[in-house]
Amino acid sequence: MKLTDEQHAFATHQVTNQPPPLVDFDPLSCDPALGSALTRYAVGDLTPLALEAGSAEAREHGRLANDNPPELRTHDRYGNRVDEVDFHPSWHWLMSRAISHGLHAAPWTRGPGAHLRRAAGFYLWSQVEAGHGCPISMTYASVPALRWSPDLAAEFEPKLAATGYDFGLRAPQDKQSLLAGMSMTEKQGGSDVRANSTTAERLADGTYRLVGHKWFTSAPMNDVFLTLAQTRSGLSCFLVPRVLPDGSRNGIRLQRLKDKLGNKSNASSEIEYAGAIGHLVGEEGRGVRCIIEMVSMTRLDCVLGAAANMRGALSEAAHHVQHRSAFGSRLADLPLMQQVLADLALESEAATTLAMRLAAAVEQREDDLLRLALPATKYYVCKRAPVVVAEALECLGGNGYVEESGMPRLYREAPLMSIWEGSGNVTALDLLRALQKQPGTRDALLAELDAAAGCDRAYDAALARLRAELAAPAQERARGLAELLVLTLQASLLLRHSPAPVAEAFIATRLDTPGRTFGSTPVPGAKTLLDRNAPAL
């Protein structure tokens, strides 16, 4: 209907100076760090996956999955225990697409380059929605742990790697594909898994009966779980199916779903093993050795997920400032805004470049390098994500604080990767343990760093500081060592693989400014300060 002149005079709702929706774009074409890595490692063309990740359809499914979290049904209407989790259709769409792209366990059954391609795809697809990446990641990580028991691997690995999504609780032999989870944490131990009190009793048929309570079990709707329990020989690893071969439910009780800060689309639960039947993985008493294989791979995905989170926030901020004007100029043309976005871009490019280098190390079985670089990178890159996302959110002003912008979802997601699979102190101390128990890891790291020696004076000075730190590691400096290690490693990669202005800017703004994460610089009188500020009961 055509408005009259009087109606025009009182019309206030005219939308101007707002960016268009960021949909149907190519997240690969604006990501030079990833593009360079794909070429360097001969990964191949990921444009179809990238275009799907940037499509309006995928981004809408990501929003809906987050806005409609899963619901737990412990019993049916008659009082029978069912322990089902109901998901929004968008969750299933996202899972189906991720699995069809082989982002779960598929690389373990494919040829050279499969792990690198999967890492790049996981990074791109995680920008759509992060929560469903949890079961995808755990399924990927389950295979090397399972291989400690070749018979179990032969039975389950083909279906874990299958590229069809087959949701629902049925016996594993009756399904086309399977998803795996991990269930280790207990409330009295947390990251100290050796404090676990779940028990496992060997039965006459060689299986084990598990009894205990697990405080955090993500993706409880998955088909099988790797878990830890105490036997007579000590802490051991088990594969526990949700459904037994005869079709009956295993003794796994879902007590409640956690109400988390973020990661809303993904179900995380407390569970009880009420006589659950499990299969021993590896040897009795050597459970940590088995499960650490899974932890290493999920730590890689923490790095990829944090880098993806930063890249997604950067894309939103860069898009906004290209289309928004203030103070008579486009935001992207204001020198101070350019400085902010450039700094965010440096952080993102360094994180992505390092994440892909770690994926290459997995592909090439550079275990000594990974033993140091992976926990250190997991520590540092994951801690940078909340800072980056917060700054990117602010680039949108008040609009960034509103749920509809999508930025609050990214912000709530940002701390998770730092906590999952070992929080900051756990990963920093893991770095020290590797240095003490596996001296060859130091040589592998320094060989990687020496490849850029002589390219830049500031870099060479940082490398000298790192050598000194590596020679005499101390617990109170564990965080500082992890930070220096990662910054030096990022600088090394950028010097070798990025345009000179990128490497120079990174070195000028990062290598001489320690203390970018809390606890990385020792605080004099730390215990006194803690006692002074701790509540008394």
Sequence and secondary structure as in RCSB ss.txt:
>XXXX:A:sequence
MKLTDEQHAFATHQVTNQPPPLVDFDPLSCDPALGSALTRYAVGDLTPLALEAGSAEAREHGRLANDNPPELRTH
DRYGNRVDEVDFHPSWHWLMSRAISHGLHAAPWTRGPGAHLRRAAGFYLWSQVEAGHGCPISMTYASVPALRWSP
DLAAEFEPKLAATGYDFGLRAPQDKQSLLAGMSMTEKQGGSDVRANSTTAERLADGTYRLVGHKWFTSAPMNDVF
LTLAQTRSGLSCFLVPRVLPDGSRNGIRLQRLKDKLGNKSNASSEIEYAGAIGHLVGEEGRGVRCIIEMVSMTRL
DCVLGAAANMRGALSEAAHHVQHRSAFGSRLADLPLMQQVLADLALESEAATTLAMRLAAAVEQREDDLLRLALP
ATKYYVCKRAPVVVAEALECLGGNGYVEESGMPRLYREAPLMSIWEGSGNVTALDLLRALQKQPGTRDALLAELD
AAAGCDRAYDAALARLRAELAAPAQERARGLAELLVLTLQASLLLRHSPAPVAEAFIATRLDTPGRTFGSTPVPG
AKTLLDRNAPAL
>XXXX:A:secstr
    HHHHHT      S      S  TTTT HHHHHHHHHTT    HHHHHHHTSHHHHHHHHHHHHS  EEEEE
 TTS EEEEEE  HHHHHHHHHHHHTT SSGGGGS TTHHHHHHHHHHHHHTT STTHHHHHHHHHHHHHHTTSH
HHHHHHHHHHS SS   S   GGG S   EEEE B TTTTT GGG   EEEE TTS EEEEEEEEEEE TTSSEE
EEEEEETTEEEEEEEESB TTS B SEEEEEE   SS TTS EEEEEEEEEEEEEESSTT HHHHHHHHHHHHHH
HHHHHHHHHHHHHHHHHHHHHHH EETTEEGGGSHHHHHHHHHHHHHHHHHHHHHHHHHHHHHTT HHHHHHHHH
HHHHHHHHHHHHHHHHHHHHTGGGGGSGGGSHHHHHHHTTHHHHTTS HHHHHHHHHHHHHH THHHHHHHHHHH
TTTTS HHHHHHHHHHHHHHHS  GGGHHHHHHHHHHHHHHHHHHHHS HHHHHHHHHHHTT   SSTTSS  TT
HHHHHHHHS   
